[in-house]
Amino acid sequence: MNKSGFVNDAMPPELARMIEGMREKFIADICVKLHEIETLQSELTKVAGRGDALRALSFIAHRLSGVAATVGFRDLGDCASAVEAEIMAQDKSPSDLSLLSARIDDLLDHIEDAIIDG
């Protein structure tokens, strides 16, 4: 097992190195995404530009949900999926943004945990 605890000894060494490299890149990427998501979340409070913020958040959430589990952050991926689903629900029926904001807060918490725990 490696330092992350995600890659195990049963994996071929080349695959383990590749996944560990992806994991390290993912952590570096989410350091940047953390600030982007916080900025976009604050943009949701403004009527002007809300649609752009929702689209950008949806794109980020979709990308995170697709990669997170692959590199050992299943819970982060699940939170990202929940954010994406809530944004899609907002597209169909715009309503109070409190549930979306709560889901974003959860996602931010999981991102911070992933950065700290690496």
N, CA, C and O atoms as a Tinker XYZ file with bonds, in Angstrom:
   472  protein
     1  N      0.854000   -1.184000    0.000000    73     2
     2  CA     0.000000    0.000000    0.000000    64     1     3
     3  C      0.892000    1.237000    0.000000    63     2     4     5
     4  O      1.986000    1.222000    0.564000    81     3
     5  N      0.423000    2.293000   -0.628000    73     3     6
     6  CA     1.211000    3.512000   -0.705000    64     5     7
     7  C      0.798000    4.495000    0.382000    63     6     8     9
     8  O     -0.011000    4.169000    1.251000    81     7
     9  N      1.358000    5.698000    0.328000    73     7    10
    10  CA     1.080000    6.701000    1.354000    64     9    11
    11  C     -0.382000    7.123000    1.403000    63    10    12    13
    12  O     -0.872000    7.504000    2.466000    81    11
    13  N     -1.084000    7.064000    0.287000    73    11    14
    14  CA    -2.480000    7.505000    0.271000    64    13    15
    15  C     -3.422000    6.447000    0.832000    63    14    16    17
    16  O     -4.536000    6.758000    1.252000    81    15
    17  N     -2.966000    5.187000    0.836000    73    15    18
    18  CA    -3.830000    4.111000    1.297000    64    17    19
    19  C     -4.824000    3.670000    0.253000    63    18    20    21
    20  O     -5.618000    2.761000    0.498000    81    19
    21  N     -4.798000    4.292000   -0.905000    73    19    22
    22  CA    -5.766000    3.953000   -1.948000    64    21    23
    23  C     -5.240000    2.868000   -2.872000    63    22    24    25
    24  O     -5.950000    1.912000   -3.184000    81    23
    25  N     -4.014000    3.015000   -3.302000    73    23    26
    26  CA    -3.405000    2.033000   -4.192000    64    25    27
    27  C     -2.884000    0.897000   -3.323000    63    26    28    29
    28  O     -2.239000    1.138000   -2.303000    81    27
    29  N     -3.160000   -0.342000   -3.724000    73    27    30
    30  CA    -2.732000   -1.464000   -2.884000    64    29    31
    31  C     -1.685000   -2.330000   -3.571000    63    30    32    33
    32  O     -1.415000   -2.186000   -4.764000    81    31
    33  N     -1.107000   -3.229000   -2.787000    73    31    34
    34  CA    -0.018000   -4.074000   -3.279000    64    33    35
    35  C     -0.462000   -5.043000   -4.365000    63    34    36    37
    36  O      0.377000   -5.541000   -5.116000    81    35
    37  N     -1.749000   -5.322000   -4.468000    73    35    38
    38  CA    -2.231000   -6.262000   -5.476000    64    37    39
    39  C     -2.225000   -5.656000   -6.883000    63    38    40    41
    40  O     -2.298000   -6.385000   -7.872000    81    39
    41  N     -2.140000   -4.347000   -6.972000    73    39    42
    42  CA    -2.117000   -3.683000   -8.278000    64    41    43
    43  C     -0.748000   -3.846000   -8.916000    63    42    44    45
    44  O      0.273000   -3.862000   -8.228000    81    43
    45  N     -0.738000   -3.964000  -10.225000    73    43    46
    46  CA     0.559000   -3.938000  -10.907000    64    45    47
    47  C      1.253000   -2.608000  -10.605000    63    46    48    49
    48  O      0.594000   -1.568000  -10.583000    81    47
    49  N      2.560000   -2.621000  -10.372000    73    47    50
    50  CA     3.274000   -1.395000   -9.978000    64    49    51
    51  C      3.076000   -0.222000  -10.937000    63    50    52    53
    52  O      2.948000    0.922000  -10.501000    81    51
    53  N      3.051000   -0.498000  -12.222000    73    51    54
    54  CA     2.878000    0.586000  -13.195000    64    53    55
    55  C      1.508000    1.250000  -13.045000    63    54    56    57
    56  O      1.397000    2.474000  -13.116000    81    55
    57  N      0.471000    0.447000  -12.840000    73    55    58
    58  CA    -0.876000    0.979000  -12.631000    64    57    59
    59  C     -0.935000    1.769000  -11.330000    63    58    60    61
    60  O     -1.534000    2.843000  -11.278000    81    59
    61  N     -0.313000    1.238000  -10.279000    73    59    62
    62  CA    -0.302000    1.930000   -8.993000    64    61    63
    63  C      0.373000    3.301000   -9.116000    63    62    64    65
    64  O     -0.118000    4.287000   -8.567000    81    63
    65  N      1.492000    3.361000   -9.833000    73    63    66
    66  CA     2.182000    4.645000  -10.027000    64    65    67
    67  C      1.311000    5.615000  -10.821000    63    66    68    69
    68  O      1.247000    6.805000  -10.513000    81    67
    69  N      0.651000    5.096000  -11.832000    73    67    70
    70  CA    -0.194000    5.945000  -12.669000    64    69    71
    71  C     -1.363000    6.523000  -11.845000    63    70    72    73
    72  O     -1.659000    7.714000  -11.937000    81    71
    73  N     -2.004000    5.690000  -11.062000    73    71    74
    74  CA    -3.131000    6.163000  -10.247000    64    73    75
    75  C     -2.653000    7.140000   -9.189000    63    74    76    77
    76  O     -3.313000    8.146000   -8.929000    81    75
    77  N     -1.516000    6.856000   -8.580000    73    75    78
    78  CA    -0.974000    7.772000   -7.574000    64    77    79
    79  C     -0.647000    9.122000   -8.197000    63    78    80    81
    80  O     -0.882000   10.161000   -7.580000    81    79
    81  N     -0.105000    9.120000   -9.415000    73    79    82
    82  CA     0.164000   10.378000  -10.113000    64    81    83
    83  C     -1.113000   11.142000  -10.416000    63    82    84    85
    84  O     -1.157000   12.365000  -10.282000    81    83
    85  N     -2.155000   10.422000  -10.824000    73    83    86
    86  CA    -3.462000   11.056000  -11.080000    64    85    87
    87  C     -4.016000   11.648000   -9.793000    63    86    88    89
    88  O     -4.587000   12.738000   -9.797000    81    87
    89  N     -3.847000   10.927000   -8.700000    73    87    90
    90  CA    -4.344000   11.387000   -7.400000    64    89    91
    91  C     -3.641000   12.686000   -6.983000    63    90    92    93
    92  O     -4.280000   13.630000   -6.519000    81    91
    93  N     -2.323000   12.714000   -7.156000    73    91    94
    94  CA    -1.567000   13.923000   -6.805000    64    93    95
    95  C     -1.985000   15.106000   -7.673000    63    94    96    97
    96  O     -2.118000   16.224000   -7.174000    81    95
    97  N     -2.193000   14.872000   -8.957000    73    95    98
    98  CA    -2.652000   15.938000   -9.858000    64    97    99
    99  C     -4.059000   16.395000   -9.474000    63    98   100   101
   100  O     -4.359000   17.589000   -9.503000    81    99
   101  N     -4.919000   15.443000   -9.116000    73    99   102
   102  CA    -6.280000   15.770000   -8.699000    64   101   103
   103  C     -6.243000   16.679000   -7.475000    63   102   104   105
   104  O     -6.968000   17.672000   -7.422000    81   103
   105  N     -5.412000   16.352000   -6.498000    73   103   106
   106  CA    -5.322000   17.168000   -5.283000    64   105   107
   107  C     -4.836000   18.579000   -5.629000    63   106   108   109
   108  O     -5.360000   19.563000   -5.108000    81   107
   109  N     -3.841000   18.674000   -6.503000    73   107   110
   110  CA    -3.366000   20.001000   -6.927000    64   109   111
   111  C     -4.488000   20.772000   -7.622000    63   110   112   113
   112  O     -4.659000   21.969000   -7.395000    81   111
   113  N     -5.240000   20.087000   -8.460000    73   111   114
   114  CA    -6.343000   20.736000   -9.188000    64   113   115
   115  C     -7.447000   21.215000   -8.245000    63   114   116   117
   116  O     -7.999000   22.300000   -8.430000    81   115
   117  N     -7.766000   20.406000   -7.235000    73   115   118
   118  CA    -8.877000   20.813000   -6.362000    64   117   119
   119  C     -8.490000   21.968000   -5.448000    63   118   120   121
   120  O     -9.361000   22.661000   -4.922000    81   119
   121  N     -7.189000   22.180000   -5.256000    73   119   122
   122  CA    -6.771000   23.373000   -4.506000    64   121   123
   123  C     -7.233000   24.629000   -5.245000    63   122   124   125
   124  O     -7.684000   25.592000   -4.625000    81   123
   125  N     -7.118000   24.611000   -6.553000    73   123   126
   126  CA    -7.565000   25.738000   -7.385000    64   125   127
   127  C     -9.092000   25.765000   -7.441000    63   126   128   129
   128  O     -9.705000   26.825000   -7.313000    81   127
   129  N     -9.698000   24.600000   -7.632000    73   127   130
   130  CA   -11.157000   24.518000   -7.753000    64   129   131
   131  C    -11.858000   24.992000   -6.483000    63   130   132   133
   132  O    -12.952000   25.551000   -6.553000    81   131
   133  N    -11.245000   24.776000   -5.334000    73   131   134
   134  CA   -11.834000   25.214000   -4.065000    64   133   135
   135  C    -12.162000   26.703000   -4.122000    63   134   136   137
   136  O    -13.270000   27.117000   -3.783000    81   135
   137  N    -11.204000   27.489000   -4.546000    73   135   138
   138  CA   -11.420000   28.946000   -4.622000    64   137   139
   139  C    -12.410000   29.319000   -5.723000    63   138   140   141
   140  O    -13.212000   30.236000   -5.551000    81   139
   141  N    -12.357000   28.617000   -6.843000    73   139   142
   142  CA   -13.315000   28.873000   -7.920000    64   141   143
   143  C    -14.740000   28.610000   -7.440000    63   142   144   145
   144  O    -15.645000   29.406000   -7.693000    81   143
   145  N    -14.932000   27.496000   -6.751000    73   143   146
   146  CA   -16.267000   27.137000   -6.274000    64   145   147
   147  C    -16.761000   28.149000   -5.258000    63   146   148   149
   148  O    -17.929000   28.538000   -5.287000    81   147
   149  N    -15.883000   28.582000   -4.357000    73   147   150
   150  CA   -16.289000   29.591000   -3.369000    64   149   151
   151  C    -16.716000   30.886000   -4.058000    63   150   152   153
   152  O    -17.712000   31.497000   -3.670000    81   151
   153  N    -15.974000   31.299000   -5.065000    73   151   154
   154  CA   -16.315000   32.519000   -5.807000    64   153   155
   155  C    -17.648000   32.354000   -6.532000    63   154   156   157
   156  O    -18.498000   33.243000   -6.493000    81   155
   157  N    -17.824000   31.215000   -7.190000    73   155   158
   158  CA   -19.083000   30.973000   -7.910000    64   157   159
   159  C    -20.261000   30.891000   -6.954000    63   158   160   161
   160  O    -21.353000   31.361000   -7.273000    81   159
   161  N    -20.053000   30.300000   -5.787000    73   159   162
   162  CA   -21.134000   30.221000   -4.804000    64   161   163
   163  C    -21.577000   31.621000   -4.390000    63   162   164   165
   164  O    -22.771000   31.875000   -4.232000    81   163
   165  N    -20.627000   32.521000   -4.216000    73   163   166
   166  CA   -21.005000   33.889000   -3.846000    64   165   167
   167  C    -21.722000   34.597000   -4.998000    63   166   168   169
   168  O    -22.546000   35.480000   -4.758000    81   167
   169  N    -21.420000   34.224000   -6.239000    73   167   170
   170  CA   -22.088000   34.804000   -7.402000    64   169   171
   171  C    -23.563000   34.395000   -7.482000    63   170   172   173
   172  O    -24.368000   35.086000   -8.105000    81   171
   173  N    -23.909000   33.279000   -6.853000    73   171   174
   174  CA   -25.298000   32.809000   -6.896000    64   173   175
   175  C    -26.257000   33.768000   -6.190000    63   174   176   177
   176  O    -27.457000   33.765000   -6.465000    81   175
   177  N    -25.733000   34.579000   -5.290000    73   175   178
   178  CA   -26.599000   35.513000   -4.570000    64   177   179
   179  C    -27.021000   36.695000   -5.438000    63   178   180   181
   180  O    -27.953000   37.425000   -5.101000    81   179
   181  N    -26.317000   36.875000   -6.569000    73   179   182
   182  CA   -26.635000   37.970000   -7.483000    64   181   183
   183  C    -27.504000   37.427000   -8.617000    63   182   184   185
   184  O    -27.209000   36.380000   -9.193000    81   183
   185  N    -28.559000   38.140000   -8.925000    73   183   186
   186  CA   -29.443000   37.700000  -10.006000    64   185   187
   187  C    -28.707000   37.769000  -11.347000    63   186   188   189
   188  O    -28.757000   36.828000  -12.139000    81   187
   189  N    -28.025000   38.886000  -11.591000    73   187   190
   190  CA   -27.255000   39.026000  -12.831000    64   189   191
   191  C    -26.048000   38.098000  -12.752000    63   190   192   193
   192  O    -25.277000   38.163000  -11.795000    81   191
   193  N    -25.884000   37.256000  -13.729000    73   191   194
   194  CA   -24.751000   36.346000  -13.746000    64   193   195
   195  C    -24.982000   35.008000  -13.072000    63   194   196   197
   196  O    -24.103000   34.145000  -13.077000    81   195
   197  N    -26.163000   34.831000  -12.489000    73   195   198
   198  CA   -26.448000   33.576000  -11.796000    64   197   199
   199  C    -26.391000   32.390000  -12.760000    63   198   200   201
   200  O    -25.864000   31.331000  -12.419000    81   199
   201  N    -26.931000   32.570000  -13.953000    73   199   202
   202  CA   -26.925000   31.482000  -14.935000    64   201   203
   203  C    -25.508000   31.056000  -15.293000    63   202   204   205
   204  O    -25.223000   29.864000  -15.411000    81   203
   205  N    -24.622000   32.032000  -15.467000    73   203   206
   206  CA   -23.223000   31.714000  -15.768000    64   205   207
   207  C    -22.571000   30.973000  -14.605000    63   206   208   209
   208  O    -21.821000   30.020000  -14.814000    81   207
   209  N    -22.854000   31.408000  -13.392000    73   207   210
   210  CA   -22.291000   30.756000  -12.208000    64   209   211
   211  C    -22.797000   29.314000  -12.096000    63   210   212   213
   212  O    -22.034000   28.405000  -11.767000    81   211
   213  N    -24.083000   29.116000  -12.371000    73   211   214
   214  CA   -24.643000   27.757000  -12.314000    64   213   215
   215  C    -24.000000   26.853000  -13.369000    63   214   216   217
   216  O    -23.674000   25.699000  -13.090000    81   215
   217  N    -23.820000   27.381000  -14.570000    73   215   218
   218  CA   -23.184000   26.574000  -15.621000    64   217   219
   219  C    -21.747000   26.214000  -15.253000    63   218   220   221
   220  O    -21.323000   25.075000  -15.446000    81   219
   221  N    -21.007000   27.171000  -14.729000    73   219   222
   222  CA   -19.615000   26.914000  -14.341000    64   221   223
   223  C    -19.544000   25.916000  -13.188000    63   222   224   225
   224  O    -18.692000   25.027000  -13.182000    81   223
   225  N    -20.437000   26.066000  -12.216000    73   223   226
   226  CA   -20.482000   25.113000  -11.100000    64   225   227
   227  C    -20.847000   23.717000  -11.576000    63   226   228   229
   228  O    -20.279000   22.726000  -11.117000    81   227
   229  N    -21.782000   23.648000  -12.485000    73   227   230
   230  CA   -22.193000   22.349000  -13.019000    64   229   231
   231  C    -21.028000   21.659000  -13.718000    63   230   232   233
   232  O    -20.817000   20.458000  -13.548000    81   231
   233  N    -20.275000   22.419000  -14.502000    73   231   234
   234  CA   -19.129000   21.868000  -15.220000    64   233   235
   235  C    -18.076000   21.347000  -14.234000    63   234   236   237
   236  O    -17.566000   20.238000  -14.394000    81   235
   237  N    -17.759000   22.148000  -13.223000    73   235   238
   238  CA   -16.774000   21.738000  -12.225000    64   237   239
   239  C    -17.264000   20.500000  -11.470000    63   238   240   241
   240  O    -16.508000   19.548000  -11.278000    81   239
   241  N    -18.519000   20.515000  -11.048000    73   239   242
   242  CA   -19.074000   19.382000  -10.296000    64   241   243
   243  C    -19.052000   18.110000  -11.136000    63   242   244   245
   244  O    -18.726000   17.033000  -10.637000    81   243
   245  N    -19.395000   18.240000  -12.398000    73   243   246
   246  CA   -19.396000   17.081000  -13.300000    64   245   247
   247  C    -17.986000   16.494000  -13.416000    63   246   248   249
   248  O    -17.806000   15.279000  -13.324000    81   247
   249  N    -17.017000   17.335000  -13.612000    73   247   250
   250  CA   -15.625000   16.868000  -13.728000    64   249   251
   251  C    -15.161000   16.221000  -12.431000    63   250   252   253
   252  O    -14.525000   15.167000  -12.456000    81   251
   253  N    -15.472000   16.842000  -11.299000    73   251   254
   254  CA   -15.065000   16.269000  -10.010000    64   253   255
   255  C    -15.721000   14.915000   -9.771000    63   254   256   257
   256  O    -15.069000   13.976000   -9.315000    81   255
   257  N    -17.001000   14.816000  -10.077000    73   255   258
   258  CA   -17.707000   13.554000   -9.821000    64   257   259
   259  C    -17.166000   12.440000  -10.693000    63   258   260   261
   260  O    -17.193000   11.274000  -10.300000    81   259
   261  N    -16.674000   12.785000  -11.873000    73   259   262
   262  CA   -16.153000   11.773000  -12.770000    64   261   263
   263  C    -14.788000   11.245000  -12.388000    63   262   264   265
   264  O    -14.460000   10.100000  -12.697000    81   263
   265  N    -13.988000   12.055000  -11.725000    73   263   266
   266  CA   -12.609000   11.668000  -11.432000    64   265   267
   267  C    -12.401000   11.267000   -9.972000    63   266   268   269
   268  O    -11.566000   10.409000   -9.686000    81   267
   269  N    -13.127000   11.858000   -9.067000    73   267   270
   270  CA   -12.866000   11.691000   -7.637000    64   269   271
   271  C    -12.808000   10.231000   -7.185000    63   270   272   273
   272  O    -11.863000    9.834000   -6.503000    81   271
   273  N    -13.789000    9.446000   -7.550000    73   271   274
   274  CA   -13.804000    8.048000   -7.104000    64   273   275
   275  C    -12.641000    7.261000   -7.687000    63   274   276   277
   276  O    -12.099000    6.372000   -7.030000    81   275
   277  N    -12.258000    7.578000   -8.903000    73   275   278
   278  CA   -11.154000    6.878000   -9.558000    64   277   279
   279  C     -9.854000    7.035000   -8.776000    63   278   280   281
   280  O     -9.025000    6.125000   -8.751000    81   279
   281  N     -9.678000    8.188000   -8.140000    73   279   282
   282  CA    -8.440000    8.444000   -7.406000    64   281   283
   283  C     -8.618000    8.329000   -5.896000    63   282   284   285
   284  O     -7.779000    8.795000   -5.125000    81   283
   285  N     -9.721000    7.704000   -5.480000    73   283   286
   286  CA    -9.890000    7.372000   -4.069000    64   285   287
   287  C    -10.695000    8.321000   -3.216000    63   286   288   289
   288  O    -10.647000    8.236000   -1.989000    81   287
   289  N    -11.435000    9.223000   -3.832000    73   287   290
   290  CA   -12.250000   10.183000   -3.083000    64   289   291
   291  C    -13.731000    9.998000   -3.438000    63   290   292   293
   292  O    -14.368000   10.901000   -3.979000    81   291
   293  N    -14.254000    8.835000   -3.128000    73   291   294
   294  CA   -15.631000    8.488000   -3.486000    64   293   295
   295  C    -16.640000    9.472000   -2.884000    63   294   296   297
   296  O    -17.562000    9.905000   -3.576000    81   295
   297  N    -16.477000    9.828000   -1.604000    73   295   298
   298  CA   -17.434000   10.738000   -0.962000    64   297   299
   299  C    -17.425000   12.120000   -1.614000    63   298   300   301
   300  O    -18.474000   12.748000   -1.765000    81   299
   301  N    -16.243000   12.588000   -1.996000    73   299   302
   302  CA   -16.147000   13.864000   -2.694000    64   301   303
   303  C    -16.888000   13.781000   -4.021000    63   302   304   305
   304  O    -17.611000   14.705000   -4.396000    81   303
   305  N    -16.706000   12.680000   -4.723000    73   303   306
   306  CA   -17.410000   12.477000   -5.994000    64   305   307
   307  C    -18.916000   12.456000   -5.819000    63   306   308   309
   308  O    -19.656000   13.018000   -6.626000    81   307
   309  N    -19.366000   11.795000   -4.747000    73   307   310
   310  CA   -20.805000   11.751000   -4.463000    64   309   311
   311  C    -21.353000   13.150000   -4.181000    63   310   312   313
   312  O    -22.442000   13.497000   -4.640000    81   311
   313  N    -20.601000   13.948000   -3.430000    73   311   314
   314  CA   -21.036000   15.325000   -3.148000    64   313   315
   315  C    -21.082000   16.153000   -4.434000    63   314   316   317
   316  O    -22.003000   16.943000   -4.642000    81   315
   317  N    -20.091000   15.966000   -5.279000    73   315   318
   318  CA   -20.075000   16.695000   -6.552000    64   317   319
   319  C    -21.275000   16.309000   -7.402000    63   318   320   321
   320  O    -21.880000   17.163000   -8.051000    81   319
   321  N    -21.624000   15.018000   -7.401000    73   319   322
   322  CA   -22.814000   14.568000   -8.139000    64   321   323
   323  C    -24.079000   15.205000   -7.582000    63   322   324   325
   324  O    -24.973000   15.582000   -8.340000    81   323
   325  N    -24.154000   15.327000   -6.266000    73   323   326
   326  CA   -25.323000   15.946000   -5.640000    64   325   327
   327  C    -25.437000   17.421000   -6.029000    63   326   328   329
   328  O    -26.537000   17.925000   -6.255000    81   327
   329  N    -24.302000   18.101000   -6.106000    73   327   330
   330  CA   -24.312000   19.504000   -6.546000    64   329   331
   331  C    -24.805000   19.594000   -7.986000    63   330   332   333
   332  O    -25.652000   20.423000   -8.316000    81   331
   333  N    -24.266000   18.734000   -8.828000    73   331   334
   334  CA   -24.671000   18.746000  -10.240000    64   333   335
   335  C    -26.169000   18.458000  -10.381000    63   334   336   337
   336  O    -26.858000   19.115000  -11.162000    81   335
   337  N    -26.665000   17.486000   -9.633000    73   335   338
   338  CA   -28.092000   17.141000   -9.694000    64   337   339
   339  C    -28.964000   18.310000   -9.225000    63   338   340   341
   340  O    -30.011000   18.580000   -9.813000    81   339
   341  N    -28.536000   18.991000   -8.182000    73   339   342
   342  CA   -29.306000   20.130000   -7.678000    64   341   343
   343  C    -29.302000   21.278000   -8.684000    63   342   344   345
   344  O    -30.301000   21.984000   -8.826000    81   343
   345  N    -28.193000   21.465000   -9.373000    73   343   346
   346  CA   -28.142000   22.507000  -10.409000    64   345   347
   347  C    -29.094000   22.147000  -11.542000    63   346   348   349
   348  O    -29.793000   23.017000  -12.062000    81   347
   349  N    -29.129000   20.882000  -11.927000    73   347   350
   350  CA   -30.061000   20.455000  -12.974000    64   349   351
   351  C    -31.503000   20.666000  -12.524000    63   350   352   353
   352  O    -32.355000   21.045000  -13.329000    81   351
   353  N    -31.779000   20.426000  -11.254000    73   351   354
   354  CA   -33.127000   20.669000  -10.726000    64   353   355
   355  C    -33.452000   22.158000  -10.771000    63   354   356   357
   356  O    -34.591000   22.535000  -11.047000    81   355
   357  N    -32.460000   23.006000  -10.504000    73   355   358
   358  CA   -32.656000   24.458000  -10.580000    64   357   359
   359  C    -32.971000   24.889000  -12.013000    63   358   360   361
   360  O    -33.780000   25.792000  -12.228000    81   359
   361  N    -32.337000   24.249000  -12.981000    73   359   362
   362  CA   -32.597000   24.573000  -14.388000    64   361   363
   363  C    -34.041000   24.289000  -14.766000    63   362   364   365
   364  O    -34.660000   25.040000  -15.520000    81   363
   365  N    -34.573000   23.186000  -14.228000    73   363   366
   366  CA   -35.939000   22.787000  -14.569000    64   365   367
   367  C    -36.971000   23.610000  -13.821000    63   366   368   369
   368  O    -38.030000   23.930000  -14.359000    81   367
   369  N    -36.659000   23.952000  -12.576000    73   367   370
   370  CA   -37.609000   24.680000  -11.755000    64   369   371
   371  C    -36.849000   25.567000  -10.768000    63   370   372   373
   372  O    -36.604000   25.164000   -9.631000    81   371
   373  N    -36.479000   26.772000  -11.199000    73   371   374
   374  CA   -35.730000   27.659000  -10.316000    64   373   375
   375  C    -36.471000   27.890000   -9.002000    63   374   376   377
   376  O    -37.664000   28.193000   -8.985000    81   375
   377  N    -35.748000   27.740000   -7.924000    73   375   378
   378  CA   -36.362000   27.921000   -6.607000    64   377   379
   379  C    -35.303000   28.447000   -5.641000    63   378   380   381
   380  O    -34.239000   28.917000   -6.044000    81   379
   381  N    -35.621000   28.354000   -4.391000    73   379   382
   382  CA   -34.717000   28.765000   -3.323000    64   381   383
   383  C    -33.362000   28.067000   -3.503000    63   382   384   385
   384  O    -33.305000   26.870000   -3.786000    81   383
   385  N    -32.308000   28.805000   -3.340000    73   383   386
   386  CA   -30.969000   28.254000   -3.549000    64   385   387
   387  C    -30.347000   27.684000   -2.275000    63   386   388   389
   388  O    -29.170000   27.323000   -2.276000    81   387
   389  N    -31.116000   27.598000   -1.190000    73   387   390
   390  CA   -30.529000   27.155000    0.076000    64   389   391
   391  C    -30.053000   25.701000    0.030000    63   390   392   393
   392  O    -29.011000   25.380000    0.602000    81   391
   393  N    -30.797000   24.817000   -0.640000    73   391   394
   394  CA   -30.366000   23.426000   -0.737000    64   393   395
   395  C    -29.097000   23.323000   -1.580000    63   394   396   397
   396  O    -28.177000   22.585000   -1.229000    81   395
   397  N    -29.047000   24.053000   -2.679000    73   395   398
   398  CA   -27.843000   24.049000   -3.510000    64   397   399
   399  C    -26.657000   24.589000   -2.721000    63   398   400   401
   400  O    -25.562000   24.030000   -2.784000    81   399
   401  N    -26.866000   25.653000   -1.990000    73   399   402
   402  CA   -25.790000   26.236000   -1.201000    64   401   403
   403  C    -25.284000   25.237000   -0.148000    63   402   404   405
   404  O    -24.080000   25.141000    0.092000    81   403
   405  N    -26.200000   24.505000    0.470000    73   403   406
   406  CA   -25.806000   23.494000    1.459000    64   405   407
   407  C    -25.006000   22.375000    0.803000    63   406   408   409
   408  O    -24.027000   21.890000    1.369000    81   407
   409  N    -25.423000   21.968000   -0.385000    73   407   410
   410  CA   -24.680000   20.916000   -1.108000    64   409   411
   411  C    -23.288000   21.411000   -1.513000    63   410   412   413
   412  O    -22.319000   20.653000   -1.477000    81   411
   413  N    -23.200000   22.673000   -1.894000    73   411   414
   414  CA   -21.894000   23.248000   -2.234000    64   413   415
   415  C    -21.008000   23.294000   -0.995000    63   414   416   417
   416  O    -19.819000   22.986000   -1.069000    81   415
   417  N    -21.582000   23.675000    0.139000    73   415   418
   418  CA   -20.814000   23.686000    1.391000    64   417   419
   419  C    -20.266000   22.296000    1.715000    63   418   420   421
   420  O    -19.114000   22.162000    2.130000    81   419
   421  N    -21.094000   21.258000    1.523000    73   419   422
   422  CA   -20.630000   19.880000    1.731000    64   421   423
   423  C    -19.473000   19.552000    0.798000    63   422   424   425
   424  O    -18.477000   18.960000    1.212000    81   423
   425  N    -19.613000   19.939000   -0.454000    73   423   426
   426  CA   -18.561000   19.682000   -1.433000    64   425   427
   427  C    -17.274000   20.386000   -1.025000    63   426   428   429
   428  O    -16.197000   19.792000   -1.084000    81   427
   429  N    -17.374000   21.623000   -0.619000    73   427   430
   430  CA   -16.193000   22.366000   -0.177000    64   429   431
   431  C    -15.527000   21.685000    1.018000    63   430   432   433
   432  O    -14.300000   21.614000    1.091000    81   431
   433  N    -16.335000   21.186000    1.951000    73   431   434
   434  CA   -15.783000   20.460000    3.108000    64   433   435
   435  C    -15.024000   19.213000    2.660000    63   434   436   437
   436  O    -13.938000   18.931000    3.166000    81   435
   437  N    -15.590000   18.473000    1.719000    73   435   438
   438  CA   -14.928000   17.266000    1.224000    64   437   439
   439  C    -13.650000   17.600000    0.445000    63   438   440   441
   440  O    -12.668000   16.859000    0.504000    81   439
   441  N    -13.672000   18.698000   -0.269000    73   439   442
   442  CA   -12.463000   19.125000   -0.982000    64   441   443
   443  C    -11.367000   19.474000    0.028000    63   442   444   445
   444  O    -10.215000   19.067000   -0.123000    81   443
   445  N    -11.738000   20.222000    1.044000    73   443   446
   446  CA   -10.749000   20.584000    2.082000    64   445   447
   447  C    -10.188000   19.327000    2.745000    63   446   448   449
   448  O     -8.982000   19.234000    2.976000    81   447
   449  N    -11.052000   18.365000    3.049000    73   447   450
   450  CA   -10.578000   17.110000    3.660000    64   449   451
   451  C     -9.604000   16.378000    2.733000    63   450   452   453
   452  O     -8.587000   15.855000    3.188000    81   451
   453  N     -9.913000   16.341000    1.451000    73   451   454
   454  CA    -9.044000   15.661000    0.482000    64   453   455
   455  C     -7.692000   16.353000    0.399000    63   454   456   457
   456  O     -6.661000   15.689000    0.287000    81   455
   457  N     -7.687000   17.670000    0.452000    73   455   458
   458  CA    -6.438000   18.415000    0.390000    64   457   459
   459  C     -5.601000   18.139000    1.638000    63   458   460   461
   460  O     -4.392000   17.925000    1.551000    81   459
   461  N     -6.248000   18.146000    2.783000    73   459   462
   462  CA    -5.531000   17.929000    4.044000    64   461   463
   463  C     -5.045000   16.493000    4.174000    63   462   464   465
   464  O     -3.897000   16.247000    4.546000    81   463
   465  N     -5.933000   15.542000    3.862000    73   463   466
   466  CA    -5.601000   14.127000    4.042000    64   465   467
   467  C     -4.742000   13.584000    2.916000    63   466   468   469
   468  O     -4.010000   12.608000    3.084000    81   467
   469  N     -4.847000   14.249000    1.740000    73   467   470
   470  CA    -4.063000   13.869000    0.571000    64   469   471
   471  C     -4.167000   12.436000    0.264000    63   470   472
   472  O     -3.559000   11.965000   -0.697000    81   471
